[in-house]
């Protein structure tokens, strides 16, 4: 097996939004193995503090934990700018954050709808817009967004979450079009079920994917210009089929 310490680099910084999530932690681990400096952003500073200390100890990288509530608007980003001022250039922005909750269906309270929309769409777009000038200054950089197969078609459950994830995918397509021909790679992953603590004990229609394997795939493909990718790949034909189902059939499904 290839030594993961090979081809290490400490000349760039990658920011992981949602650094304490199952996927965020896996991405941070993979990036630290490669020697990248890290800014780990989550709503709970205690989680990212422990993760940052662990990665710094095991991999000898600079890892800075930051707290940011994506459900608020506008976002206070001065602290992130200050942290980056003392670090190598920012070359990566990975948006692994997301939020869902019980009762996310049409007719929910305006505050609940606004929080879900901010955390899953608006705030992520604001982060991209804010850090885009930094990323464009570098000869090679990448921006990665993560959507959900739940956004394939609207259902009663996860109404605001699914709508926000679909909007985020459209924004990333616009972003890719805007940055075509530049040194910034724009990538978007449509994710199925992941094997994280949040999914523990839940029954799923299809197998859950490993966040660690996903993180490996994301890093391996960081220089690729593919636009949108489904992960695991078997979700692509499933989503195509769901989109083609007549309404009379789709409305009877419960999933």
Secondary structure, DSSP 8 states (H G I E B T S, - for coil): ---TTTT---S-EEEEETTTSHHHHHHHHHHHHTT-EEEEEES-HHHHHHHHHHHHHHH---EEEEE--TTSSS---HHHHHHHHTSS-EEEEEE------TT-STT--HHHHHHHHIIIIIHHHHHHHHHHHHHHHSSSEEEEEEEEGGGSS--STTHHHHHHHHHHHHHHHHHHHHTTTSSEEEEEEEE--B-SGGGTT---SS--B-HHHHHHHHHHTTT---EEEEESTTHHHHHHHHHHS-HHHHTT---
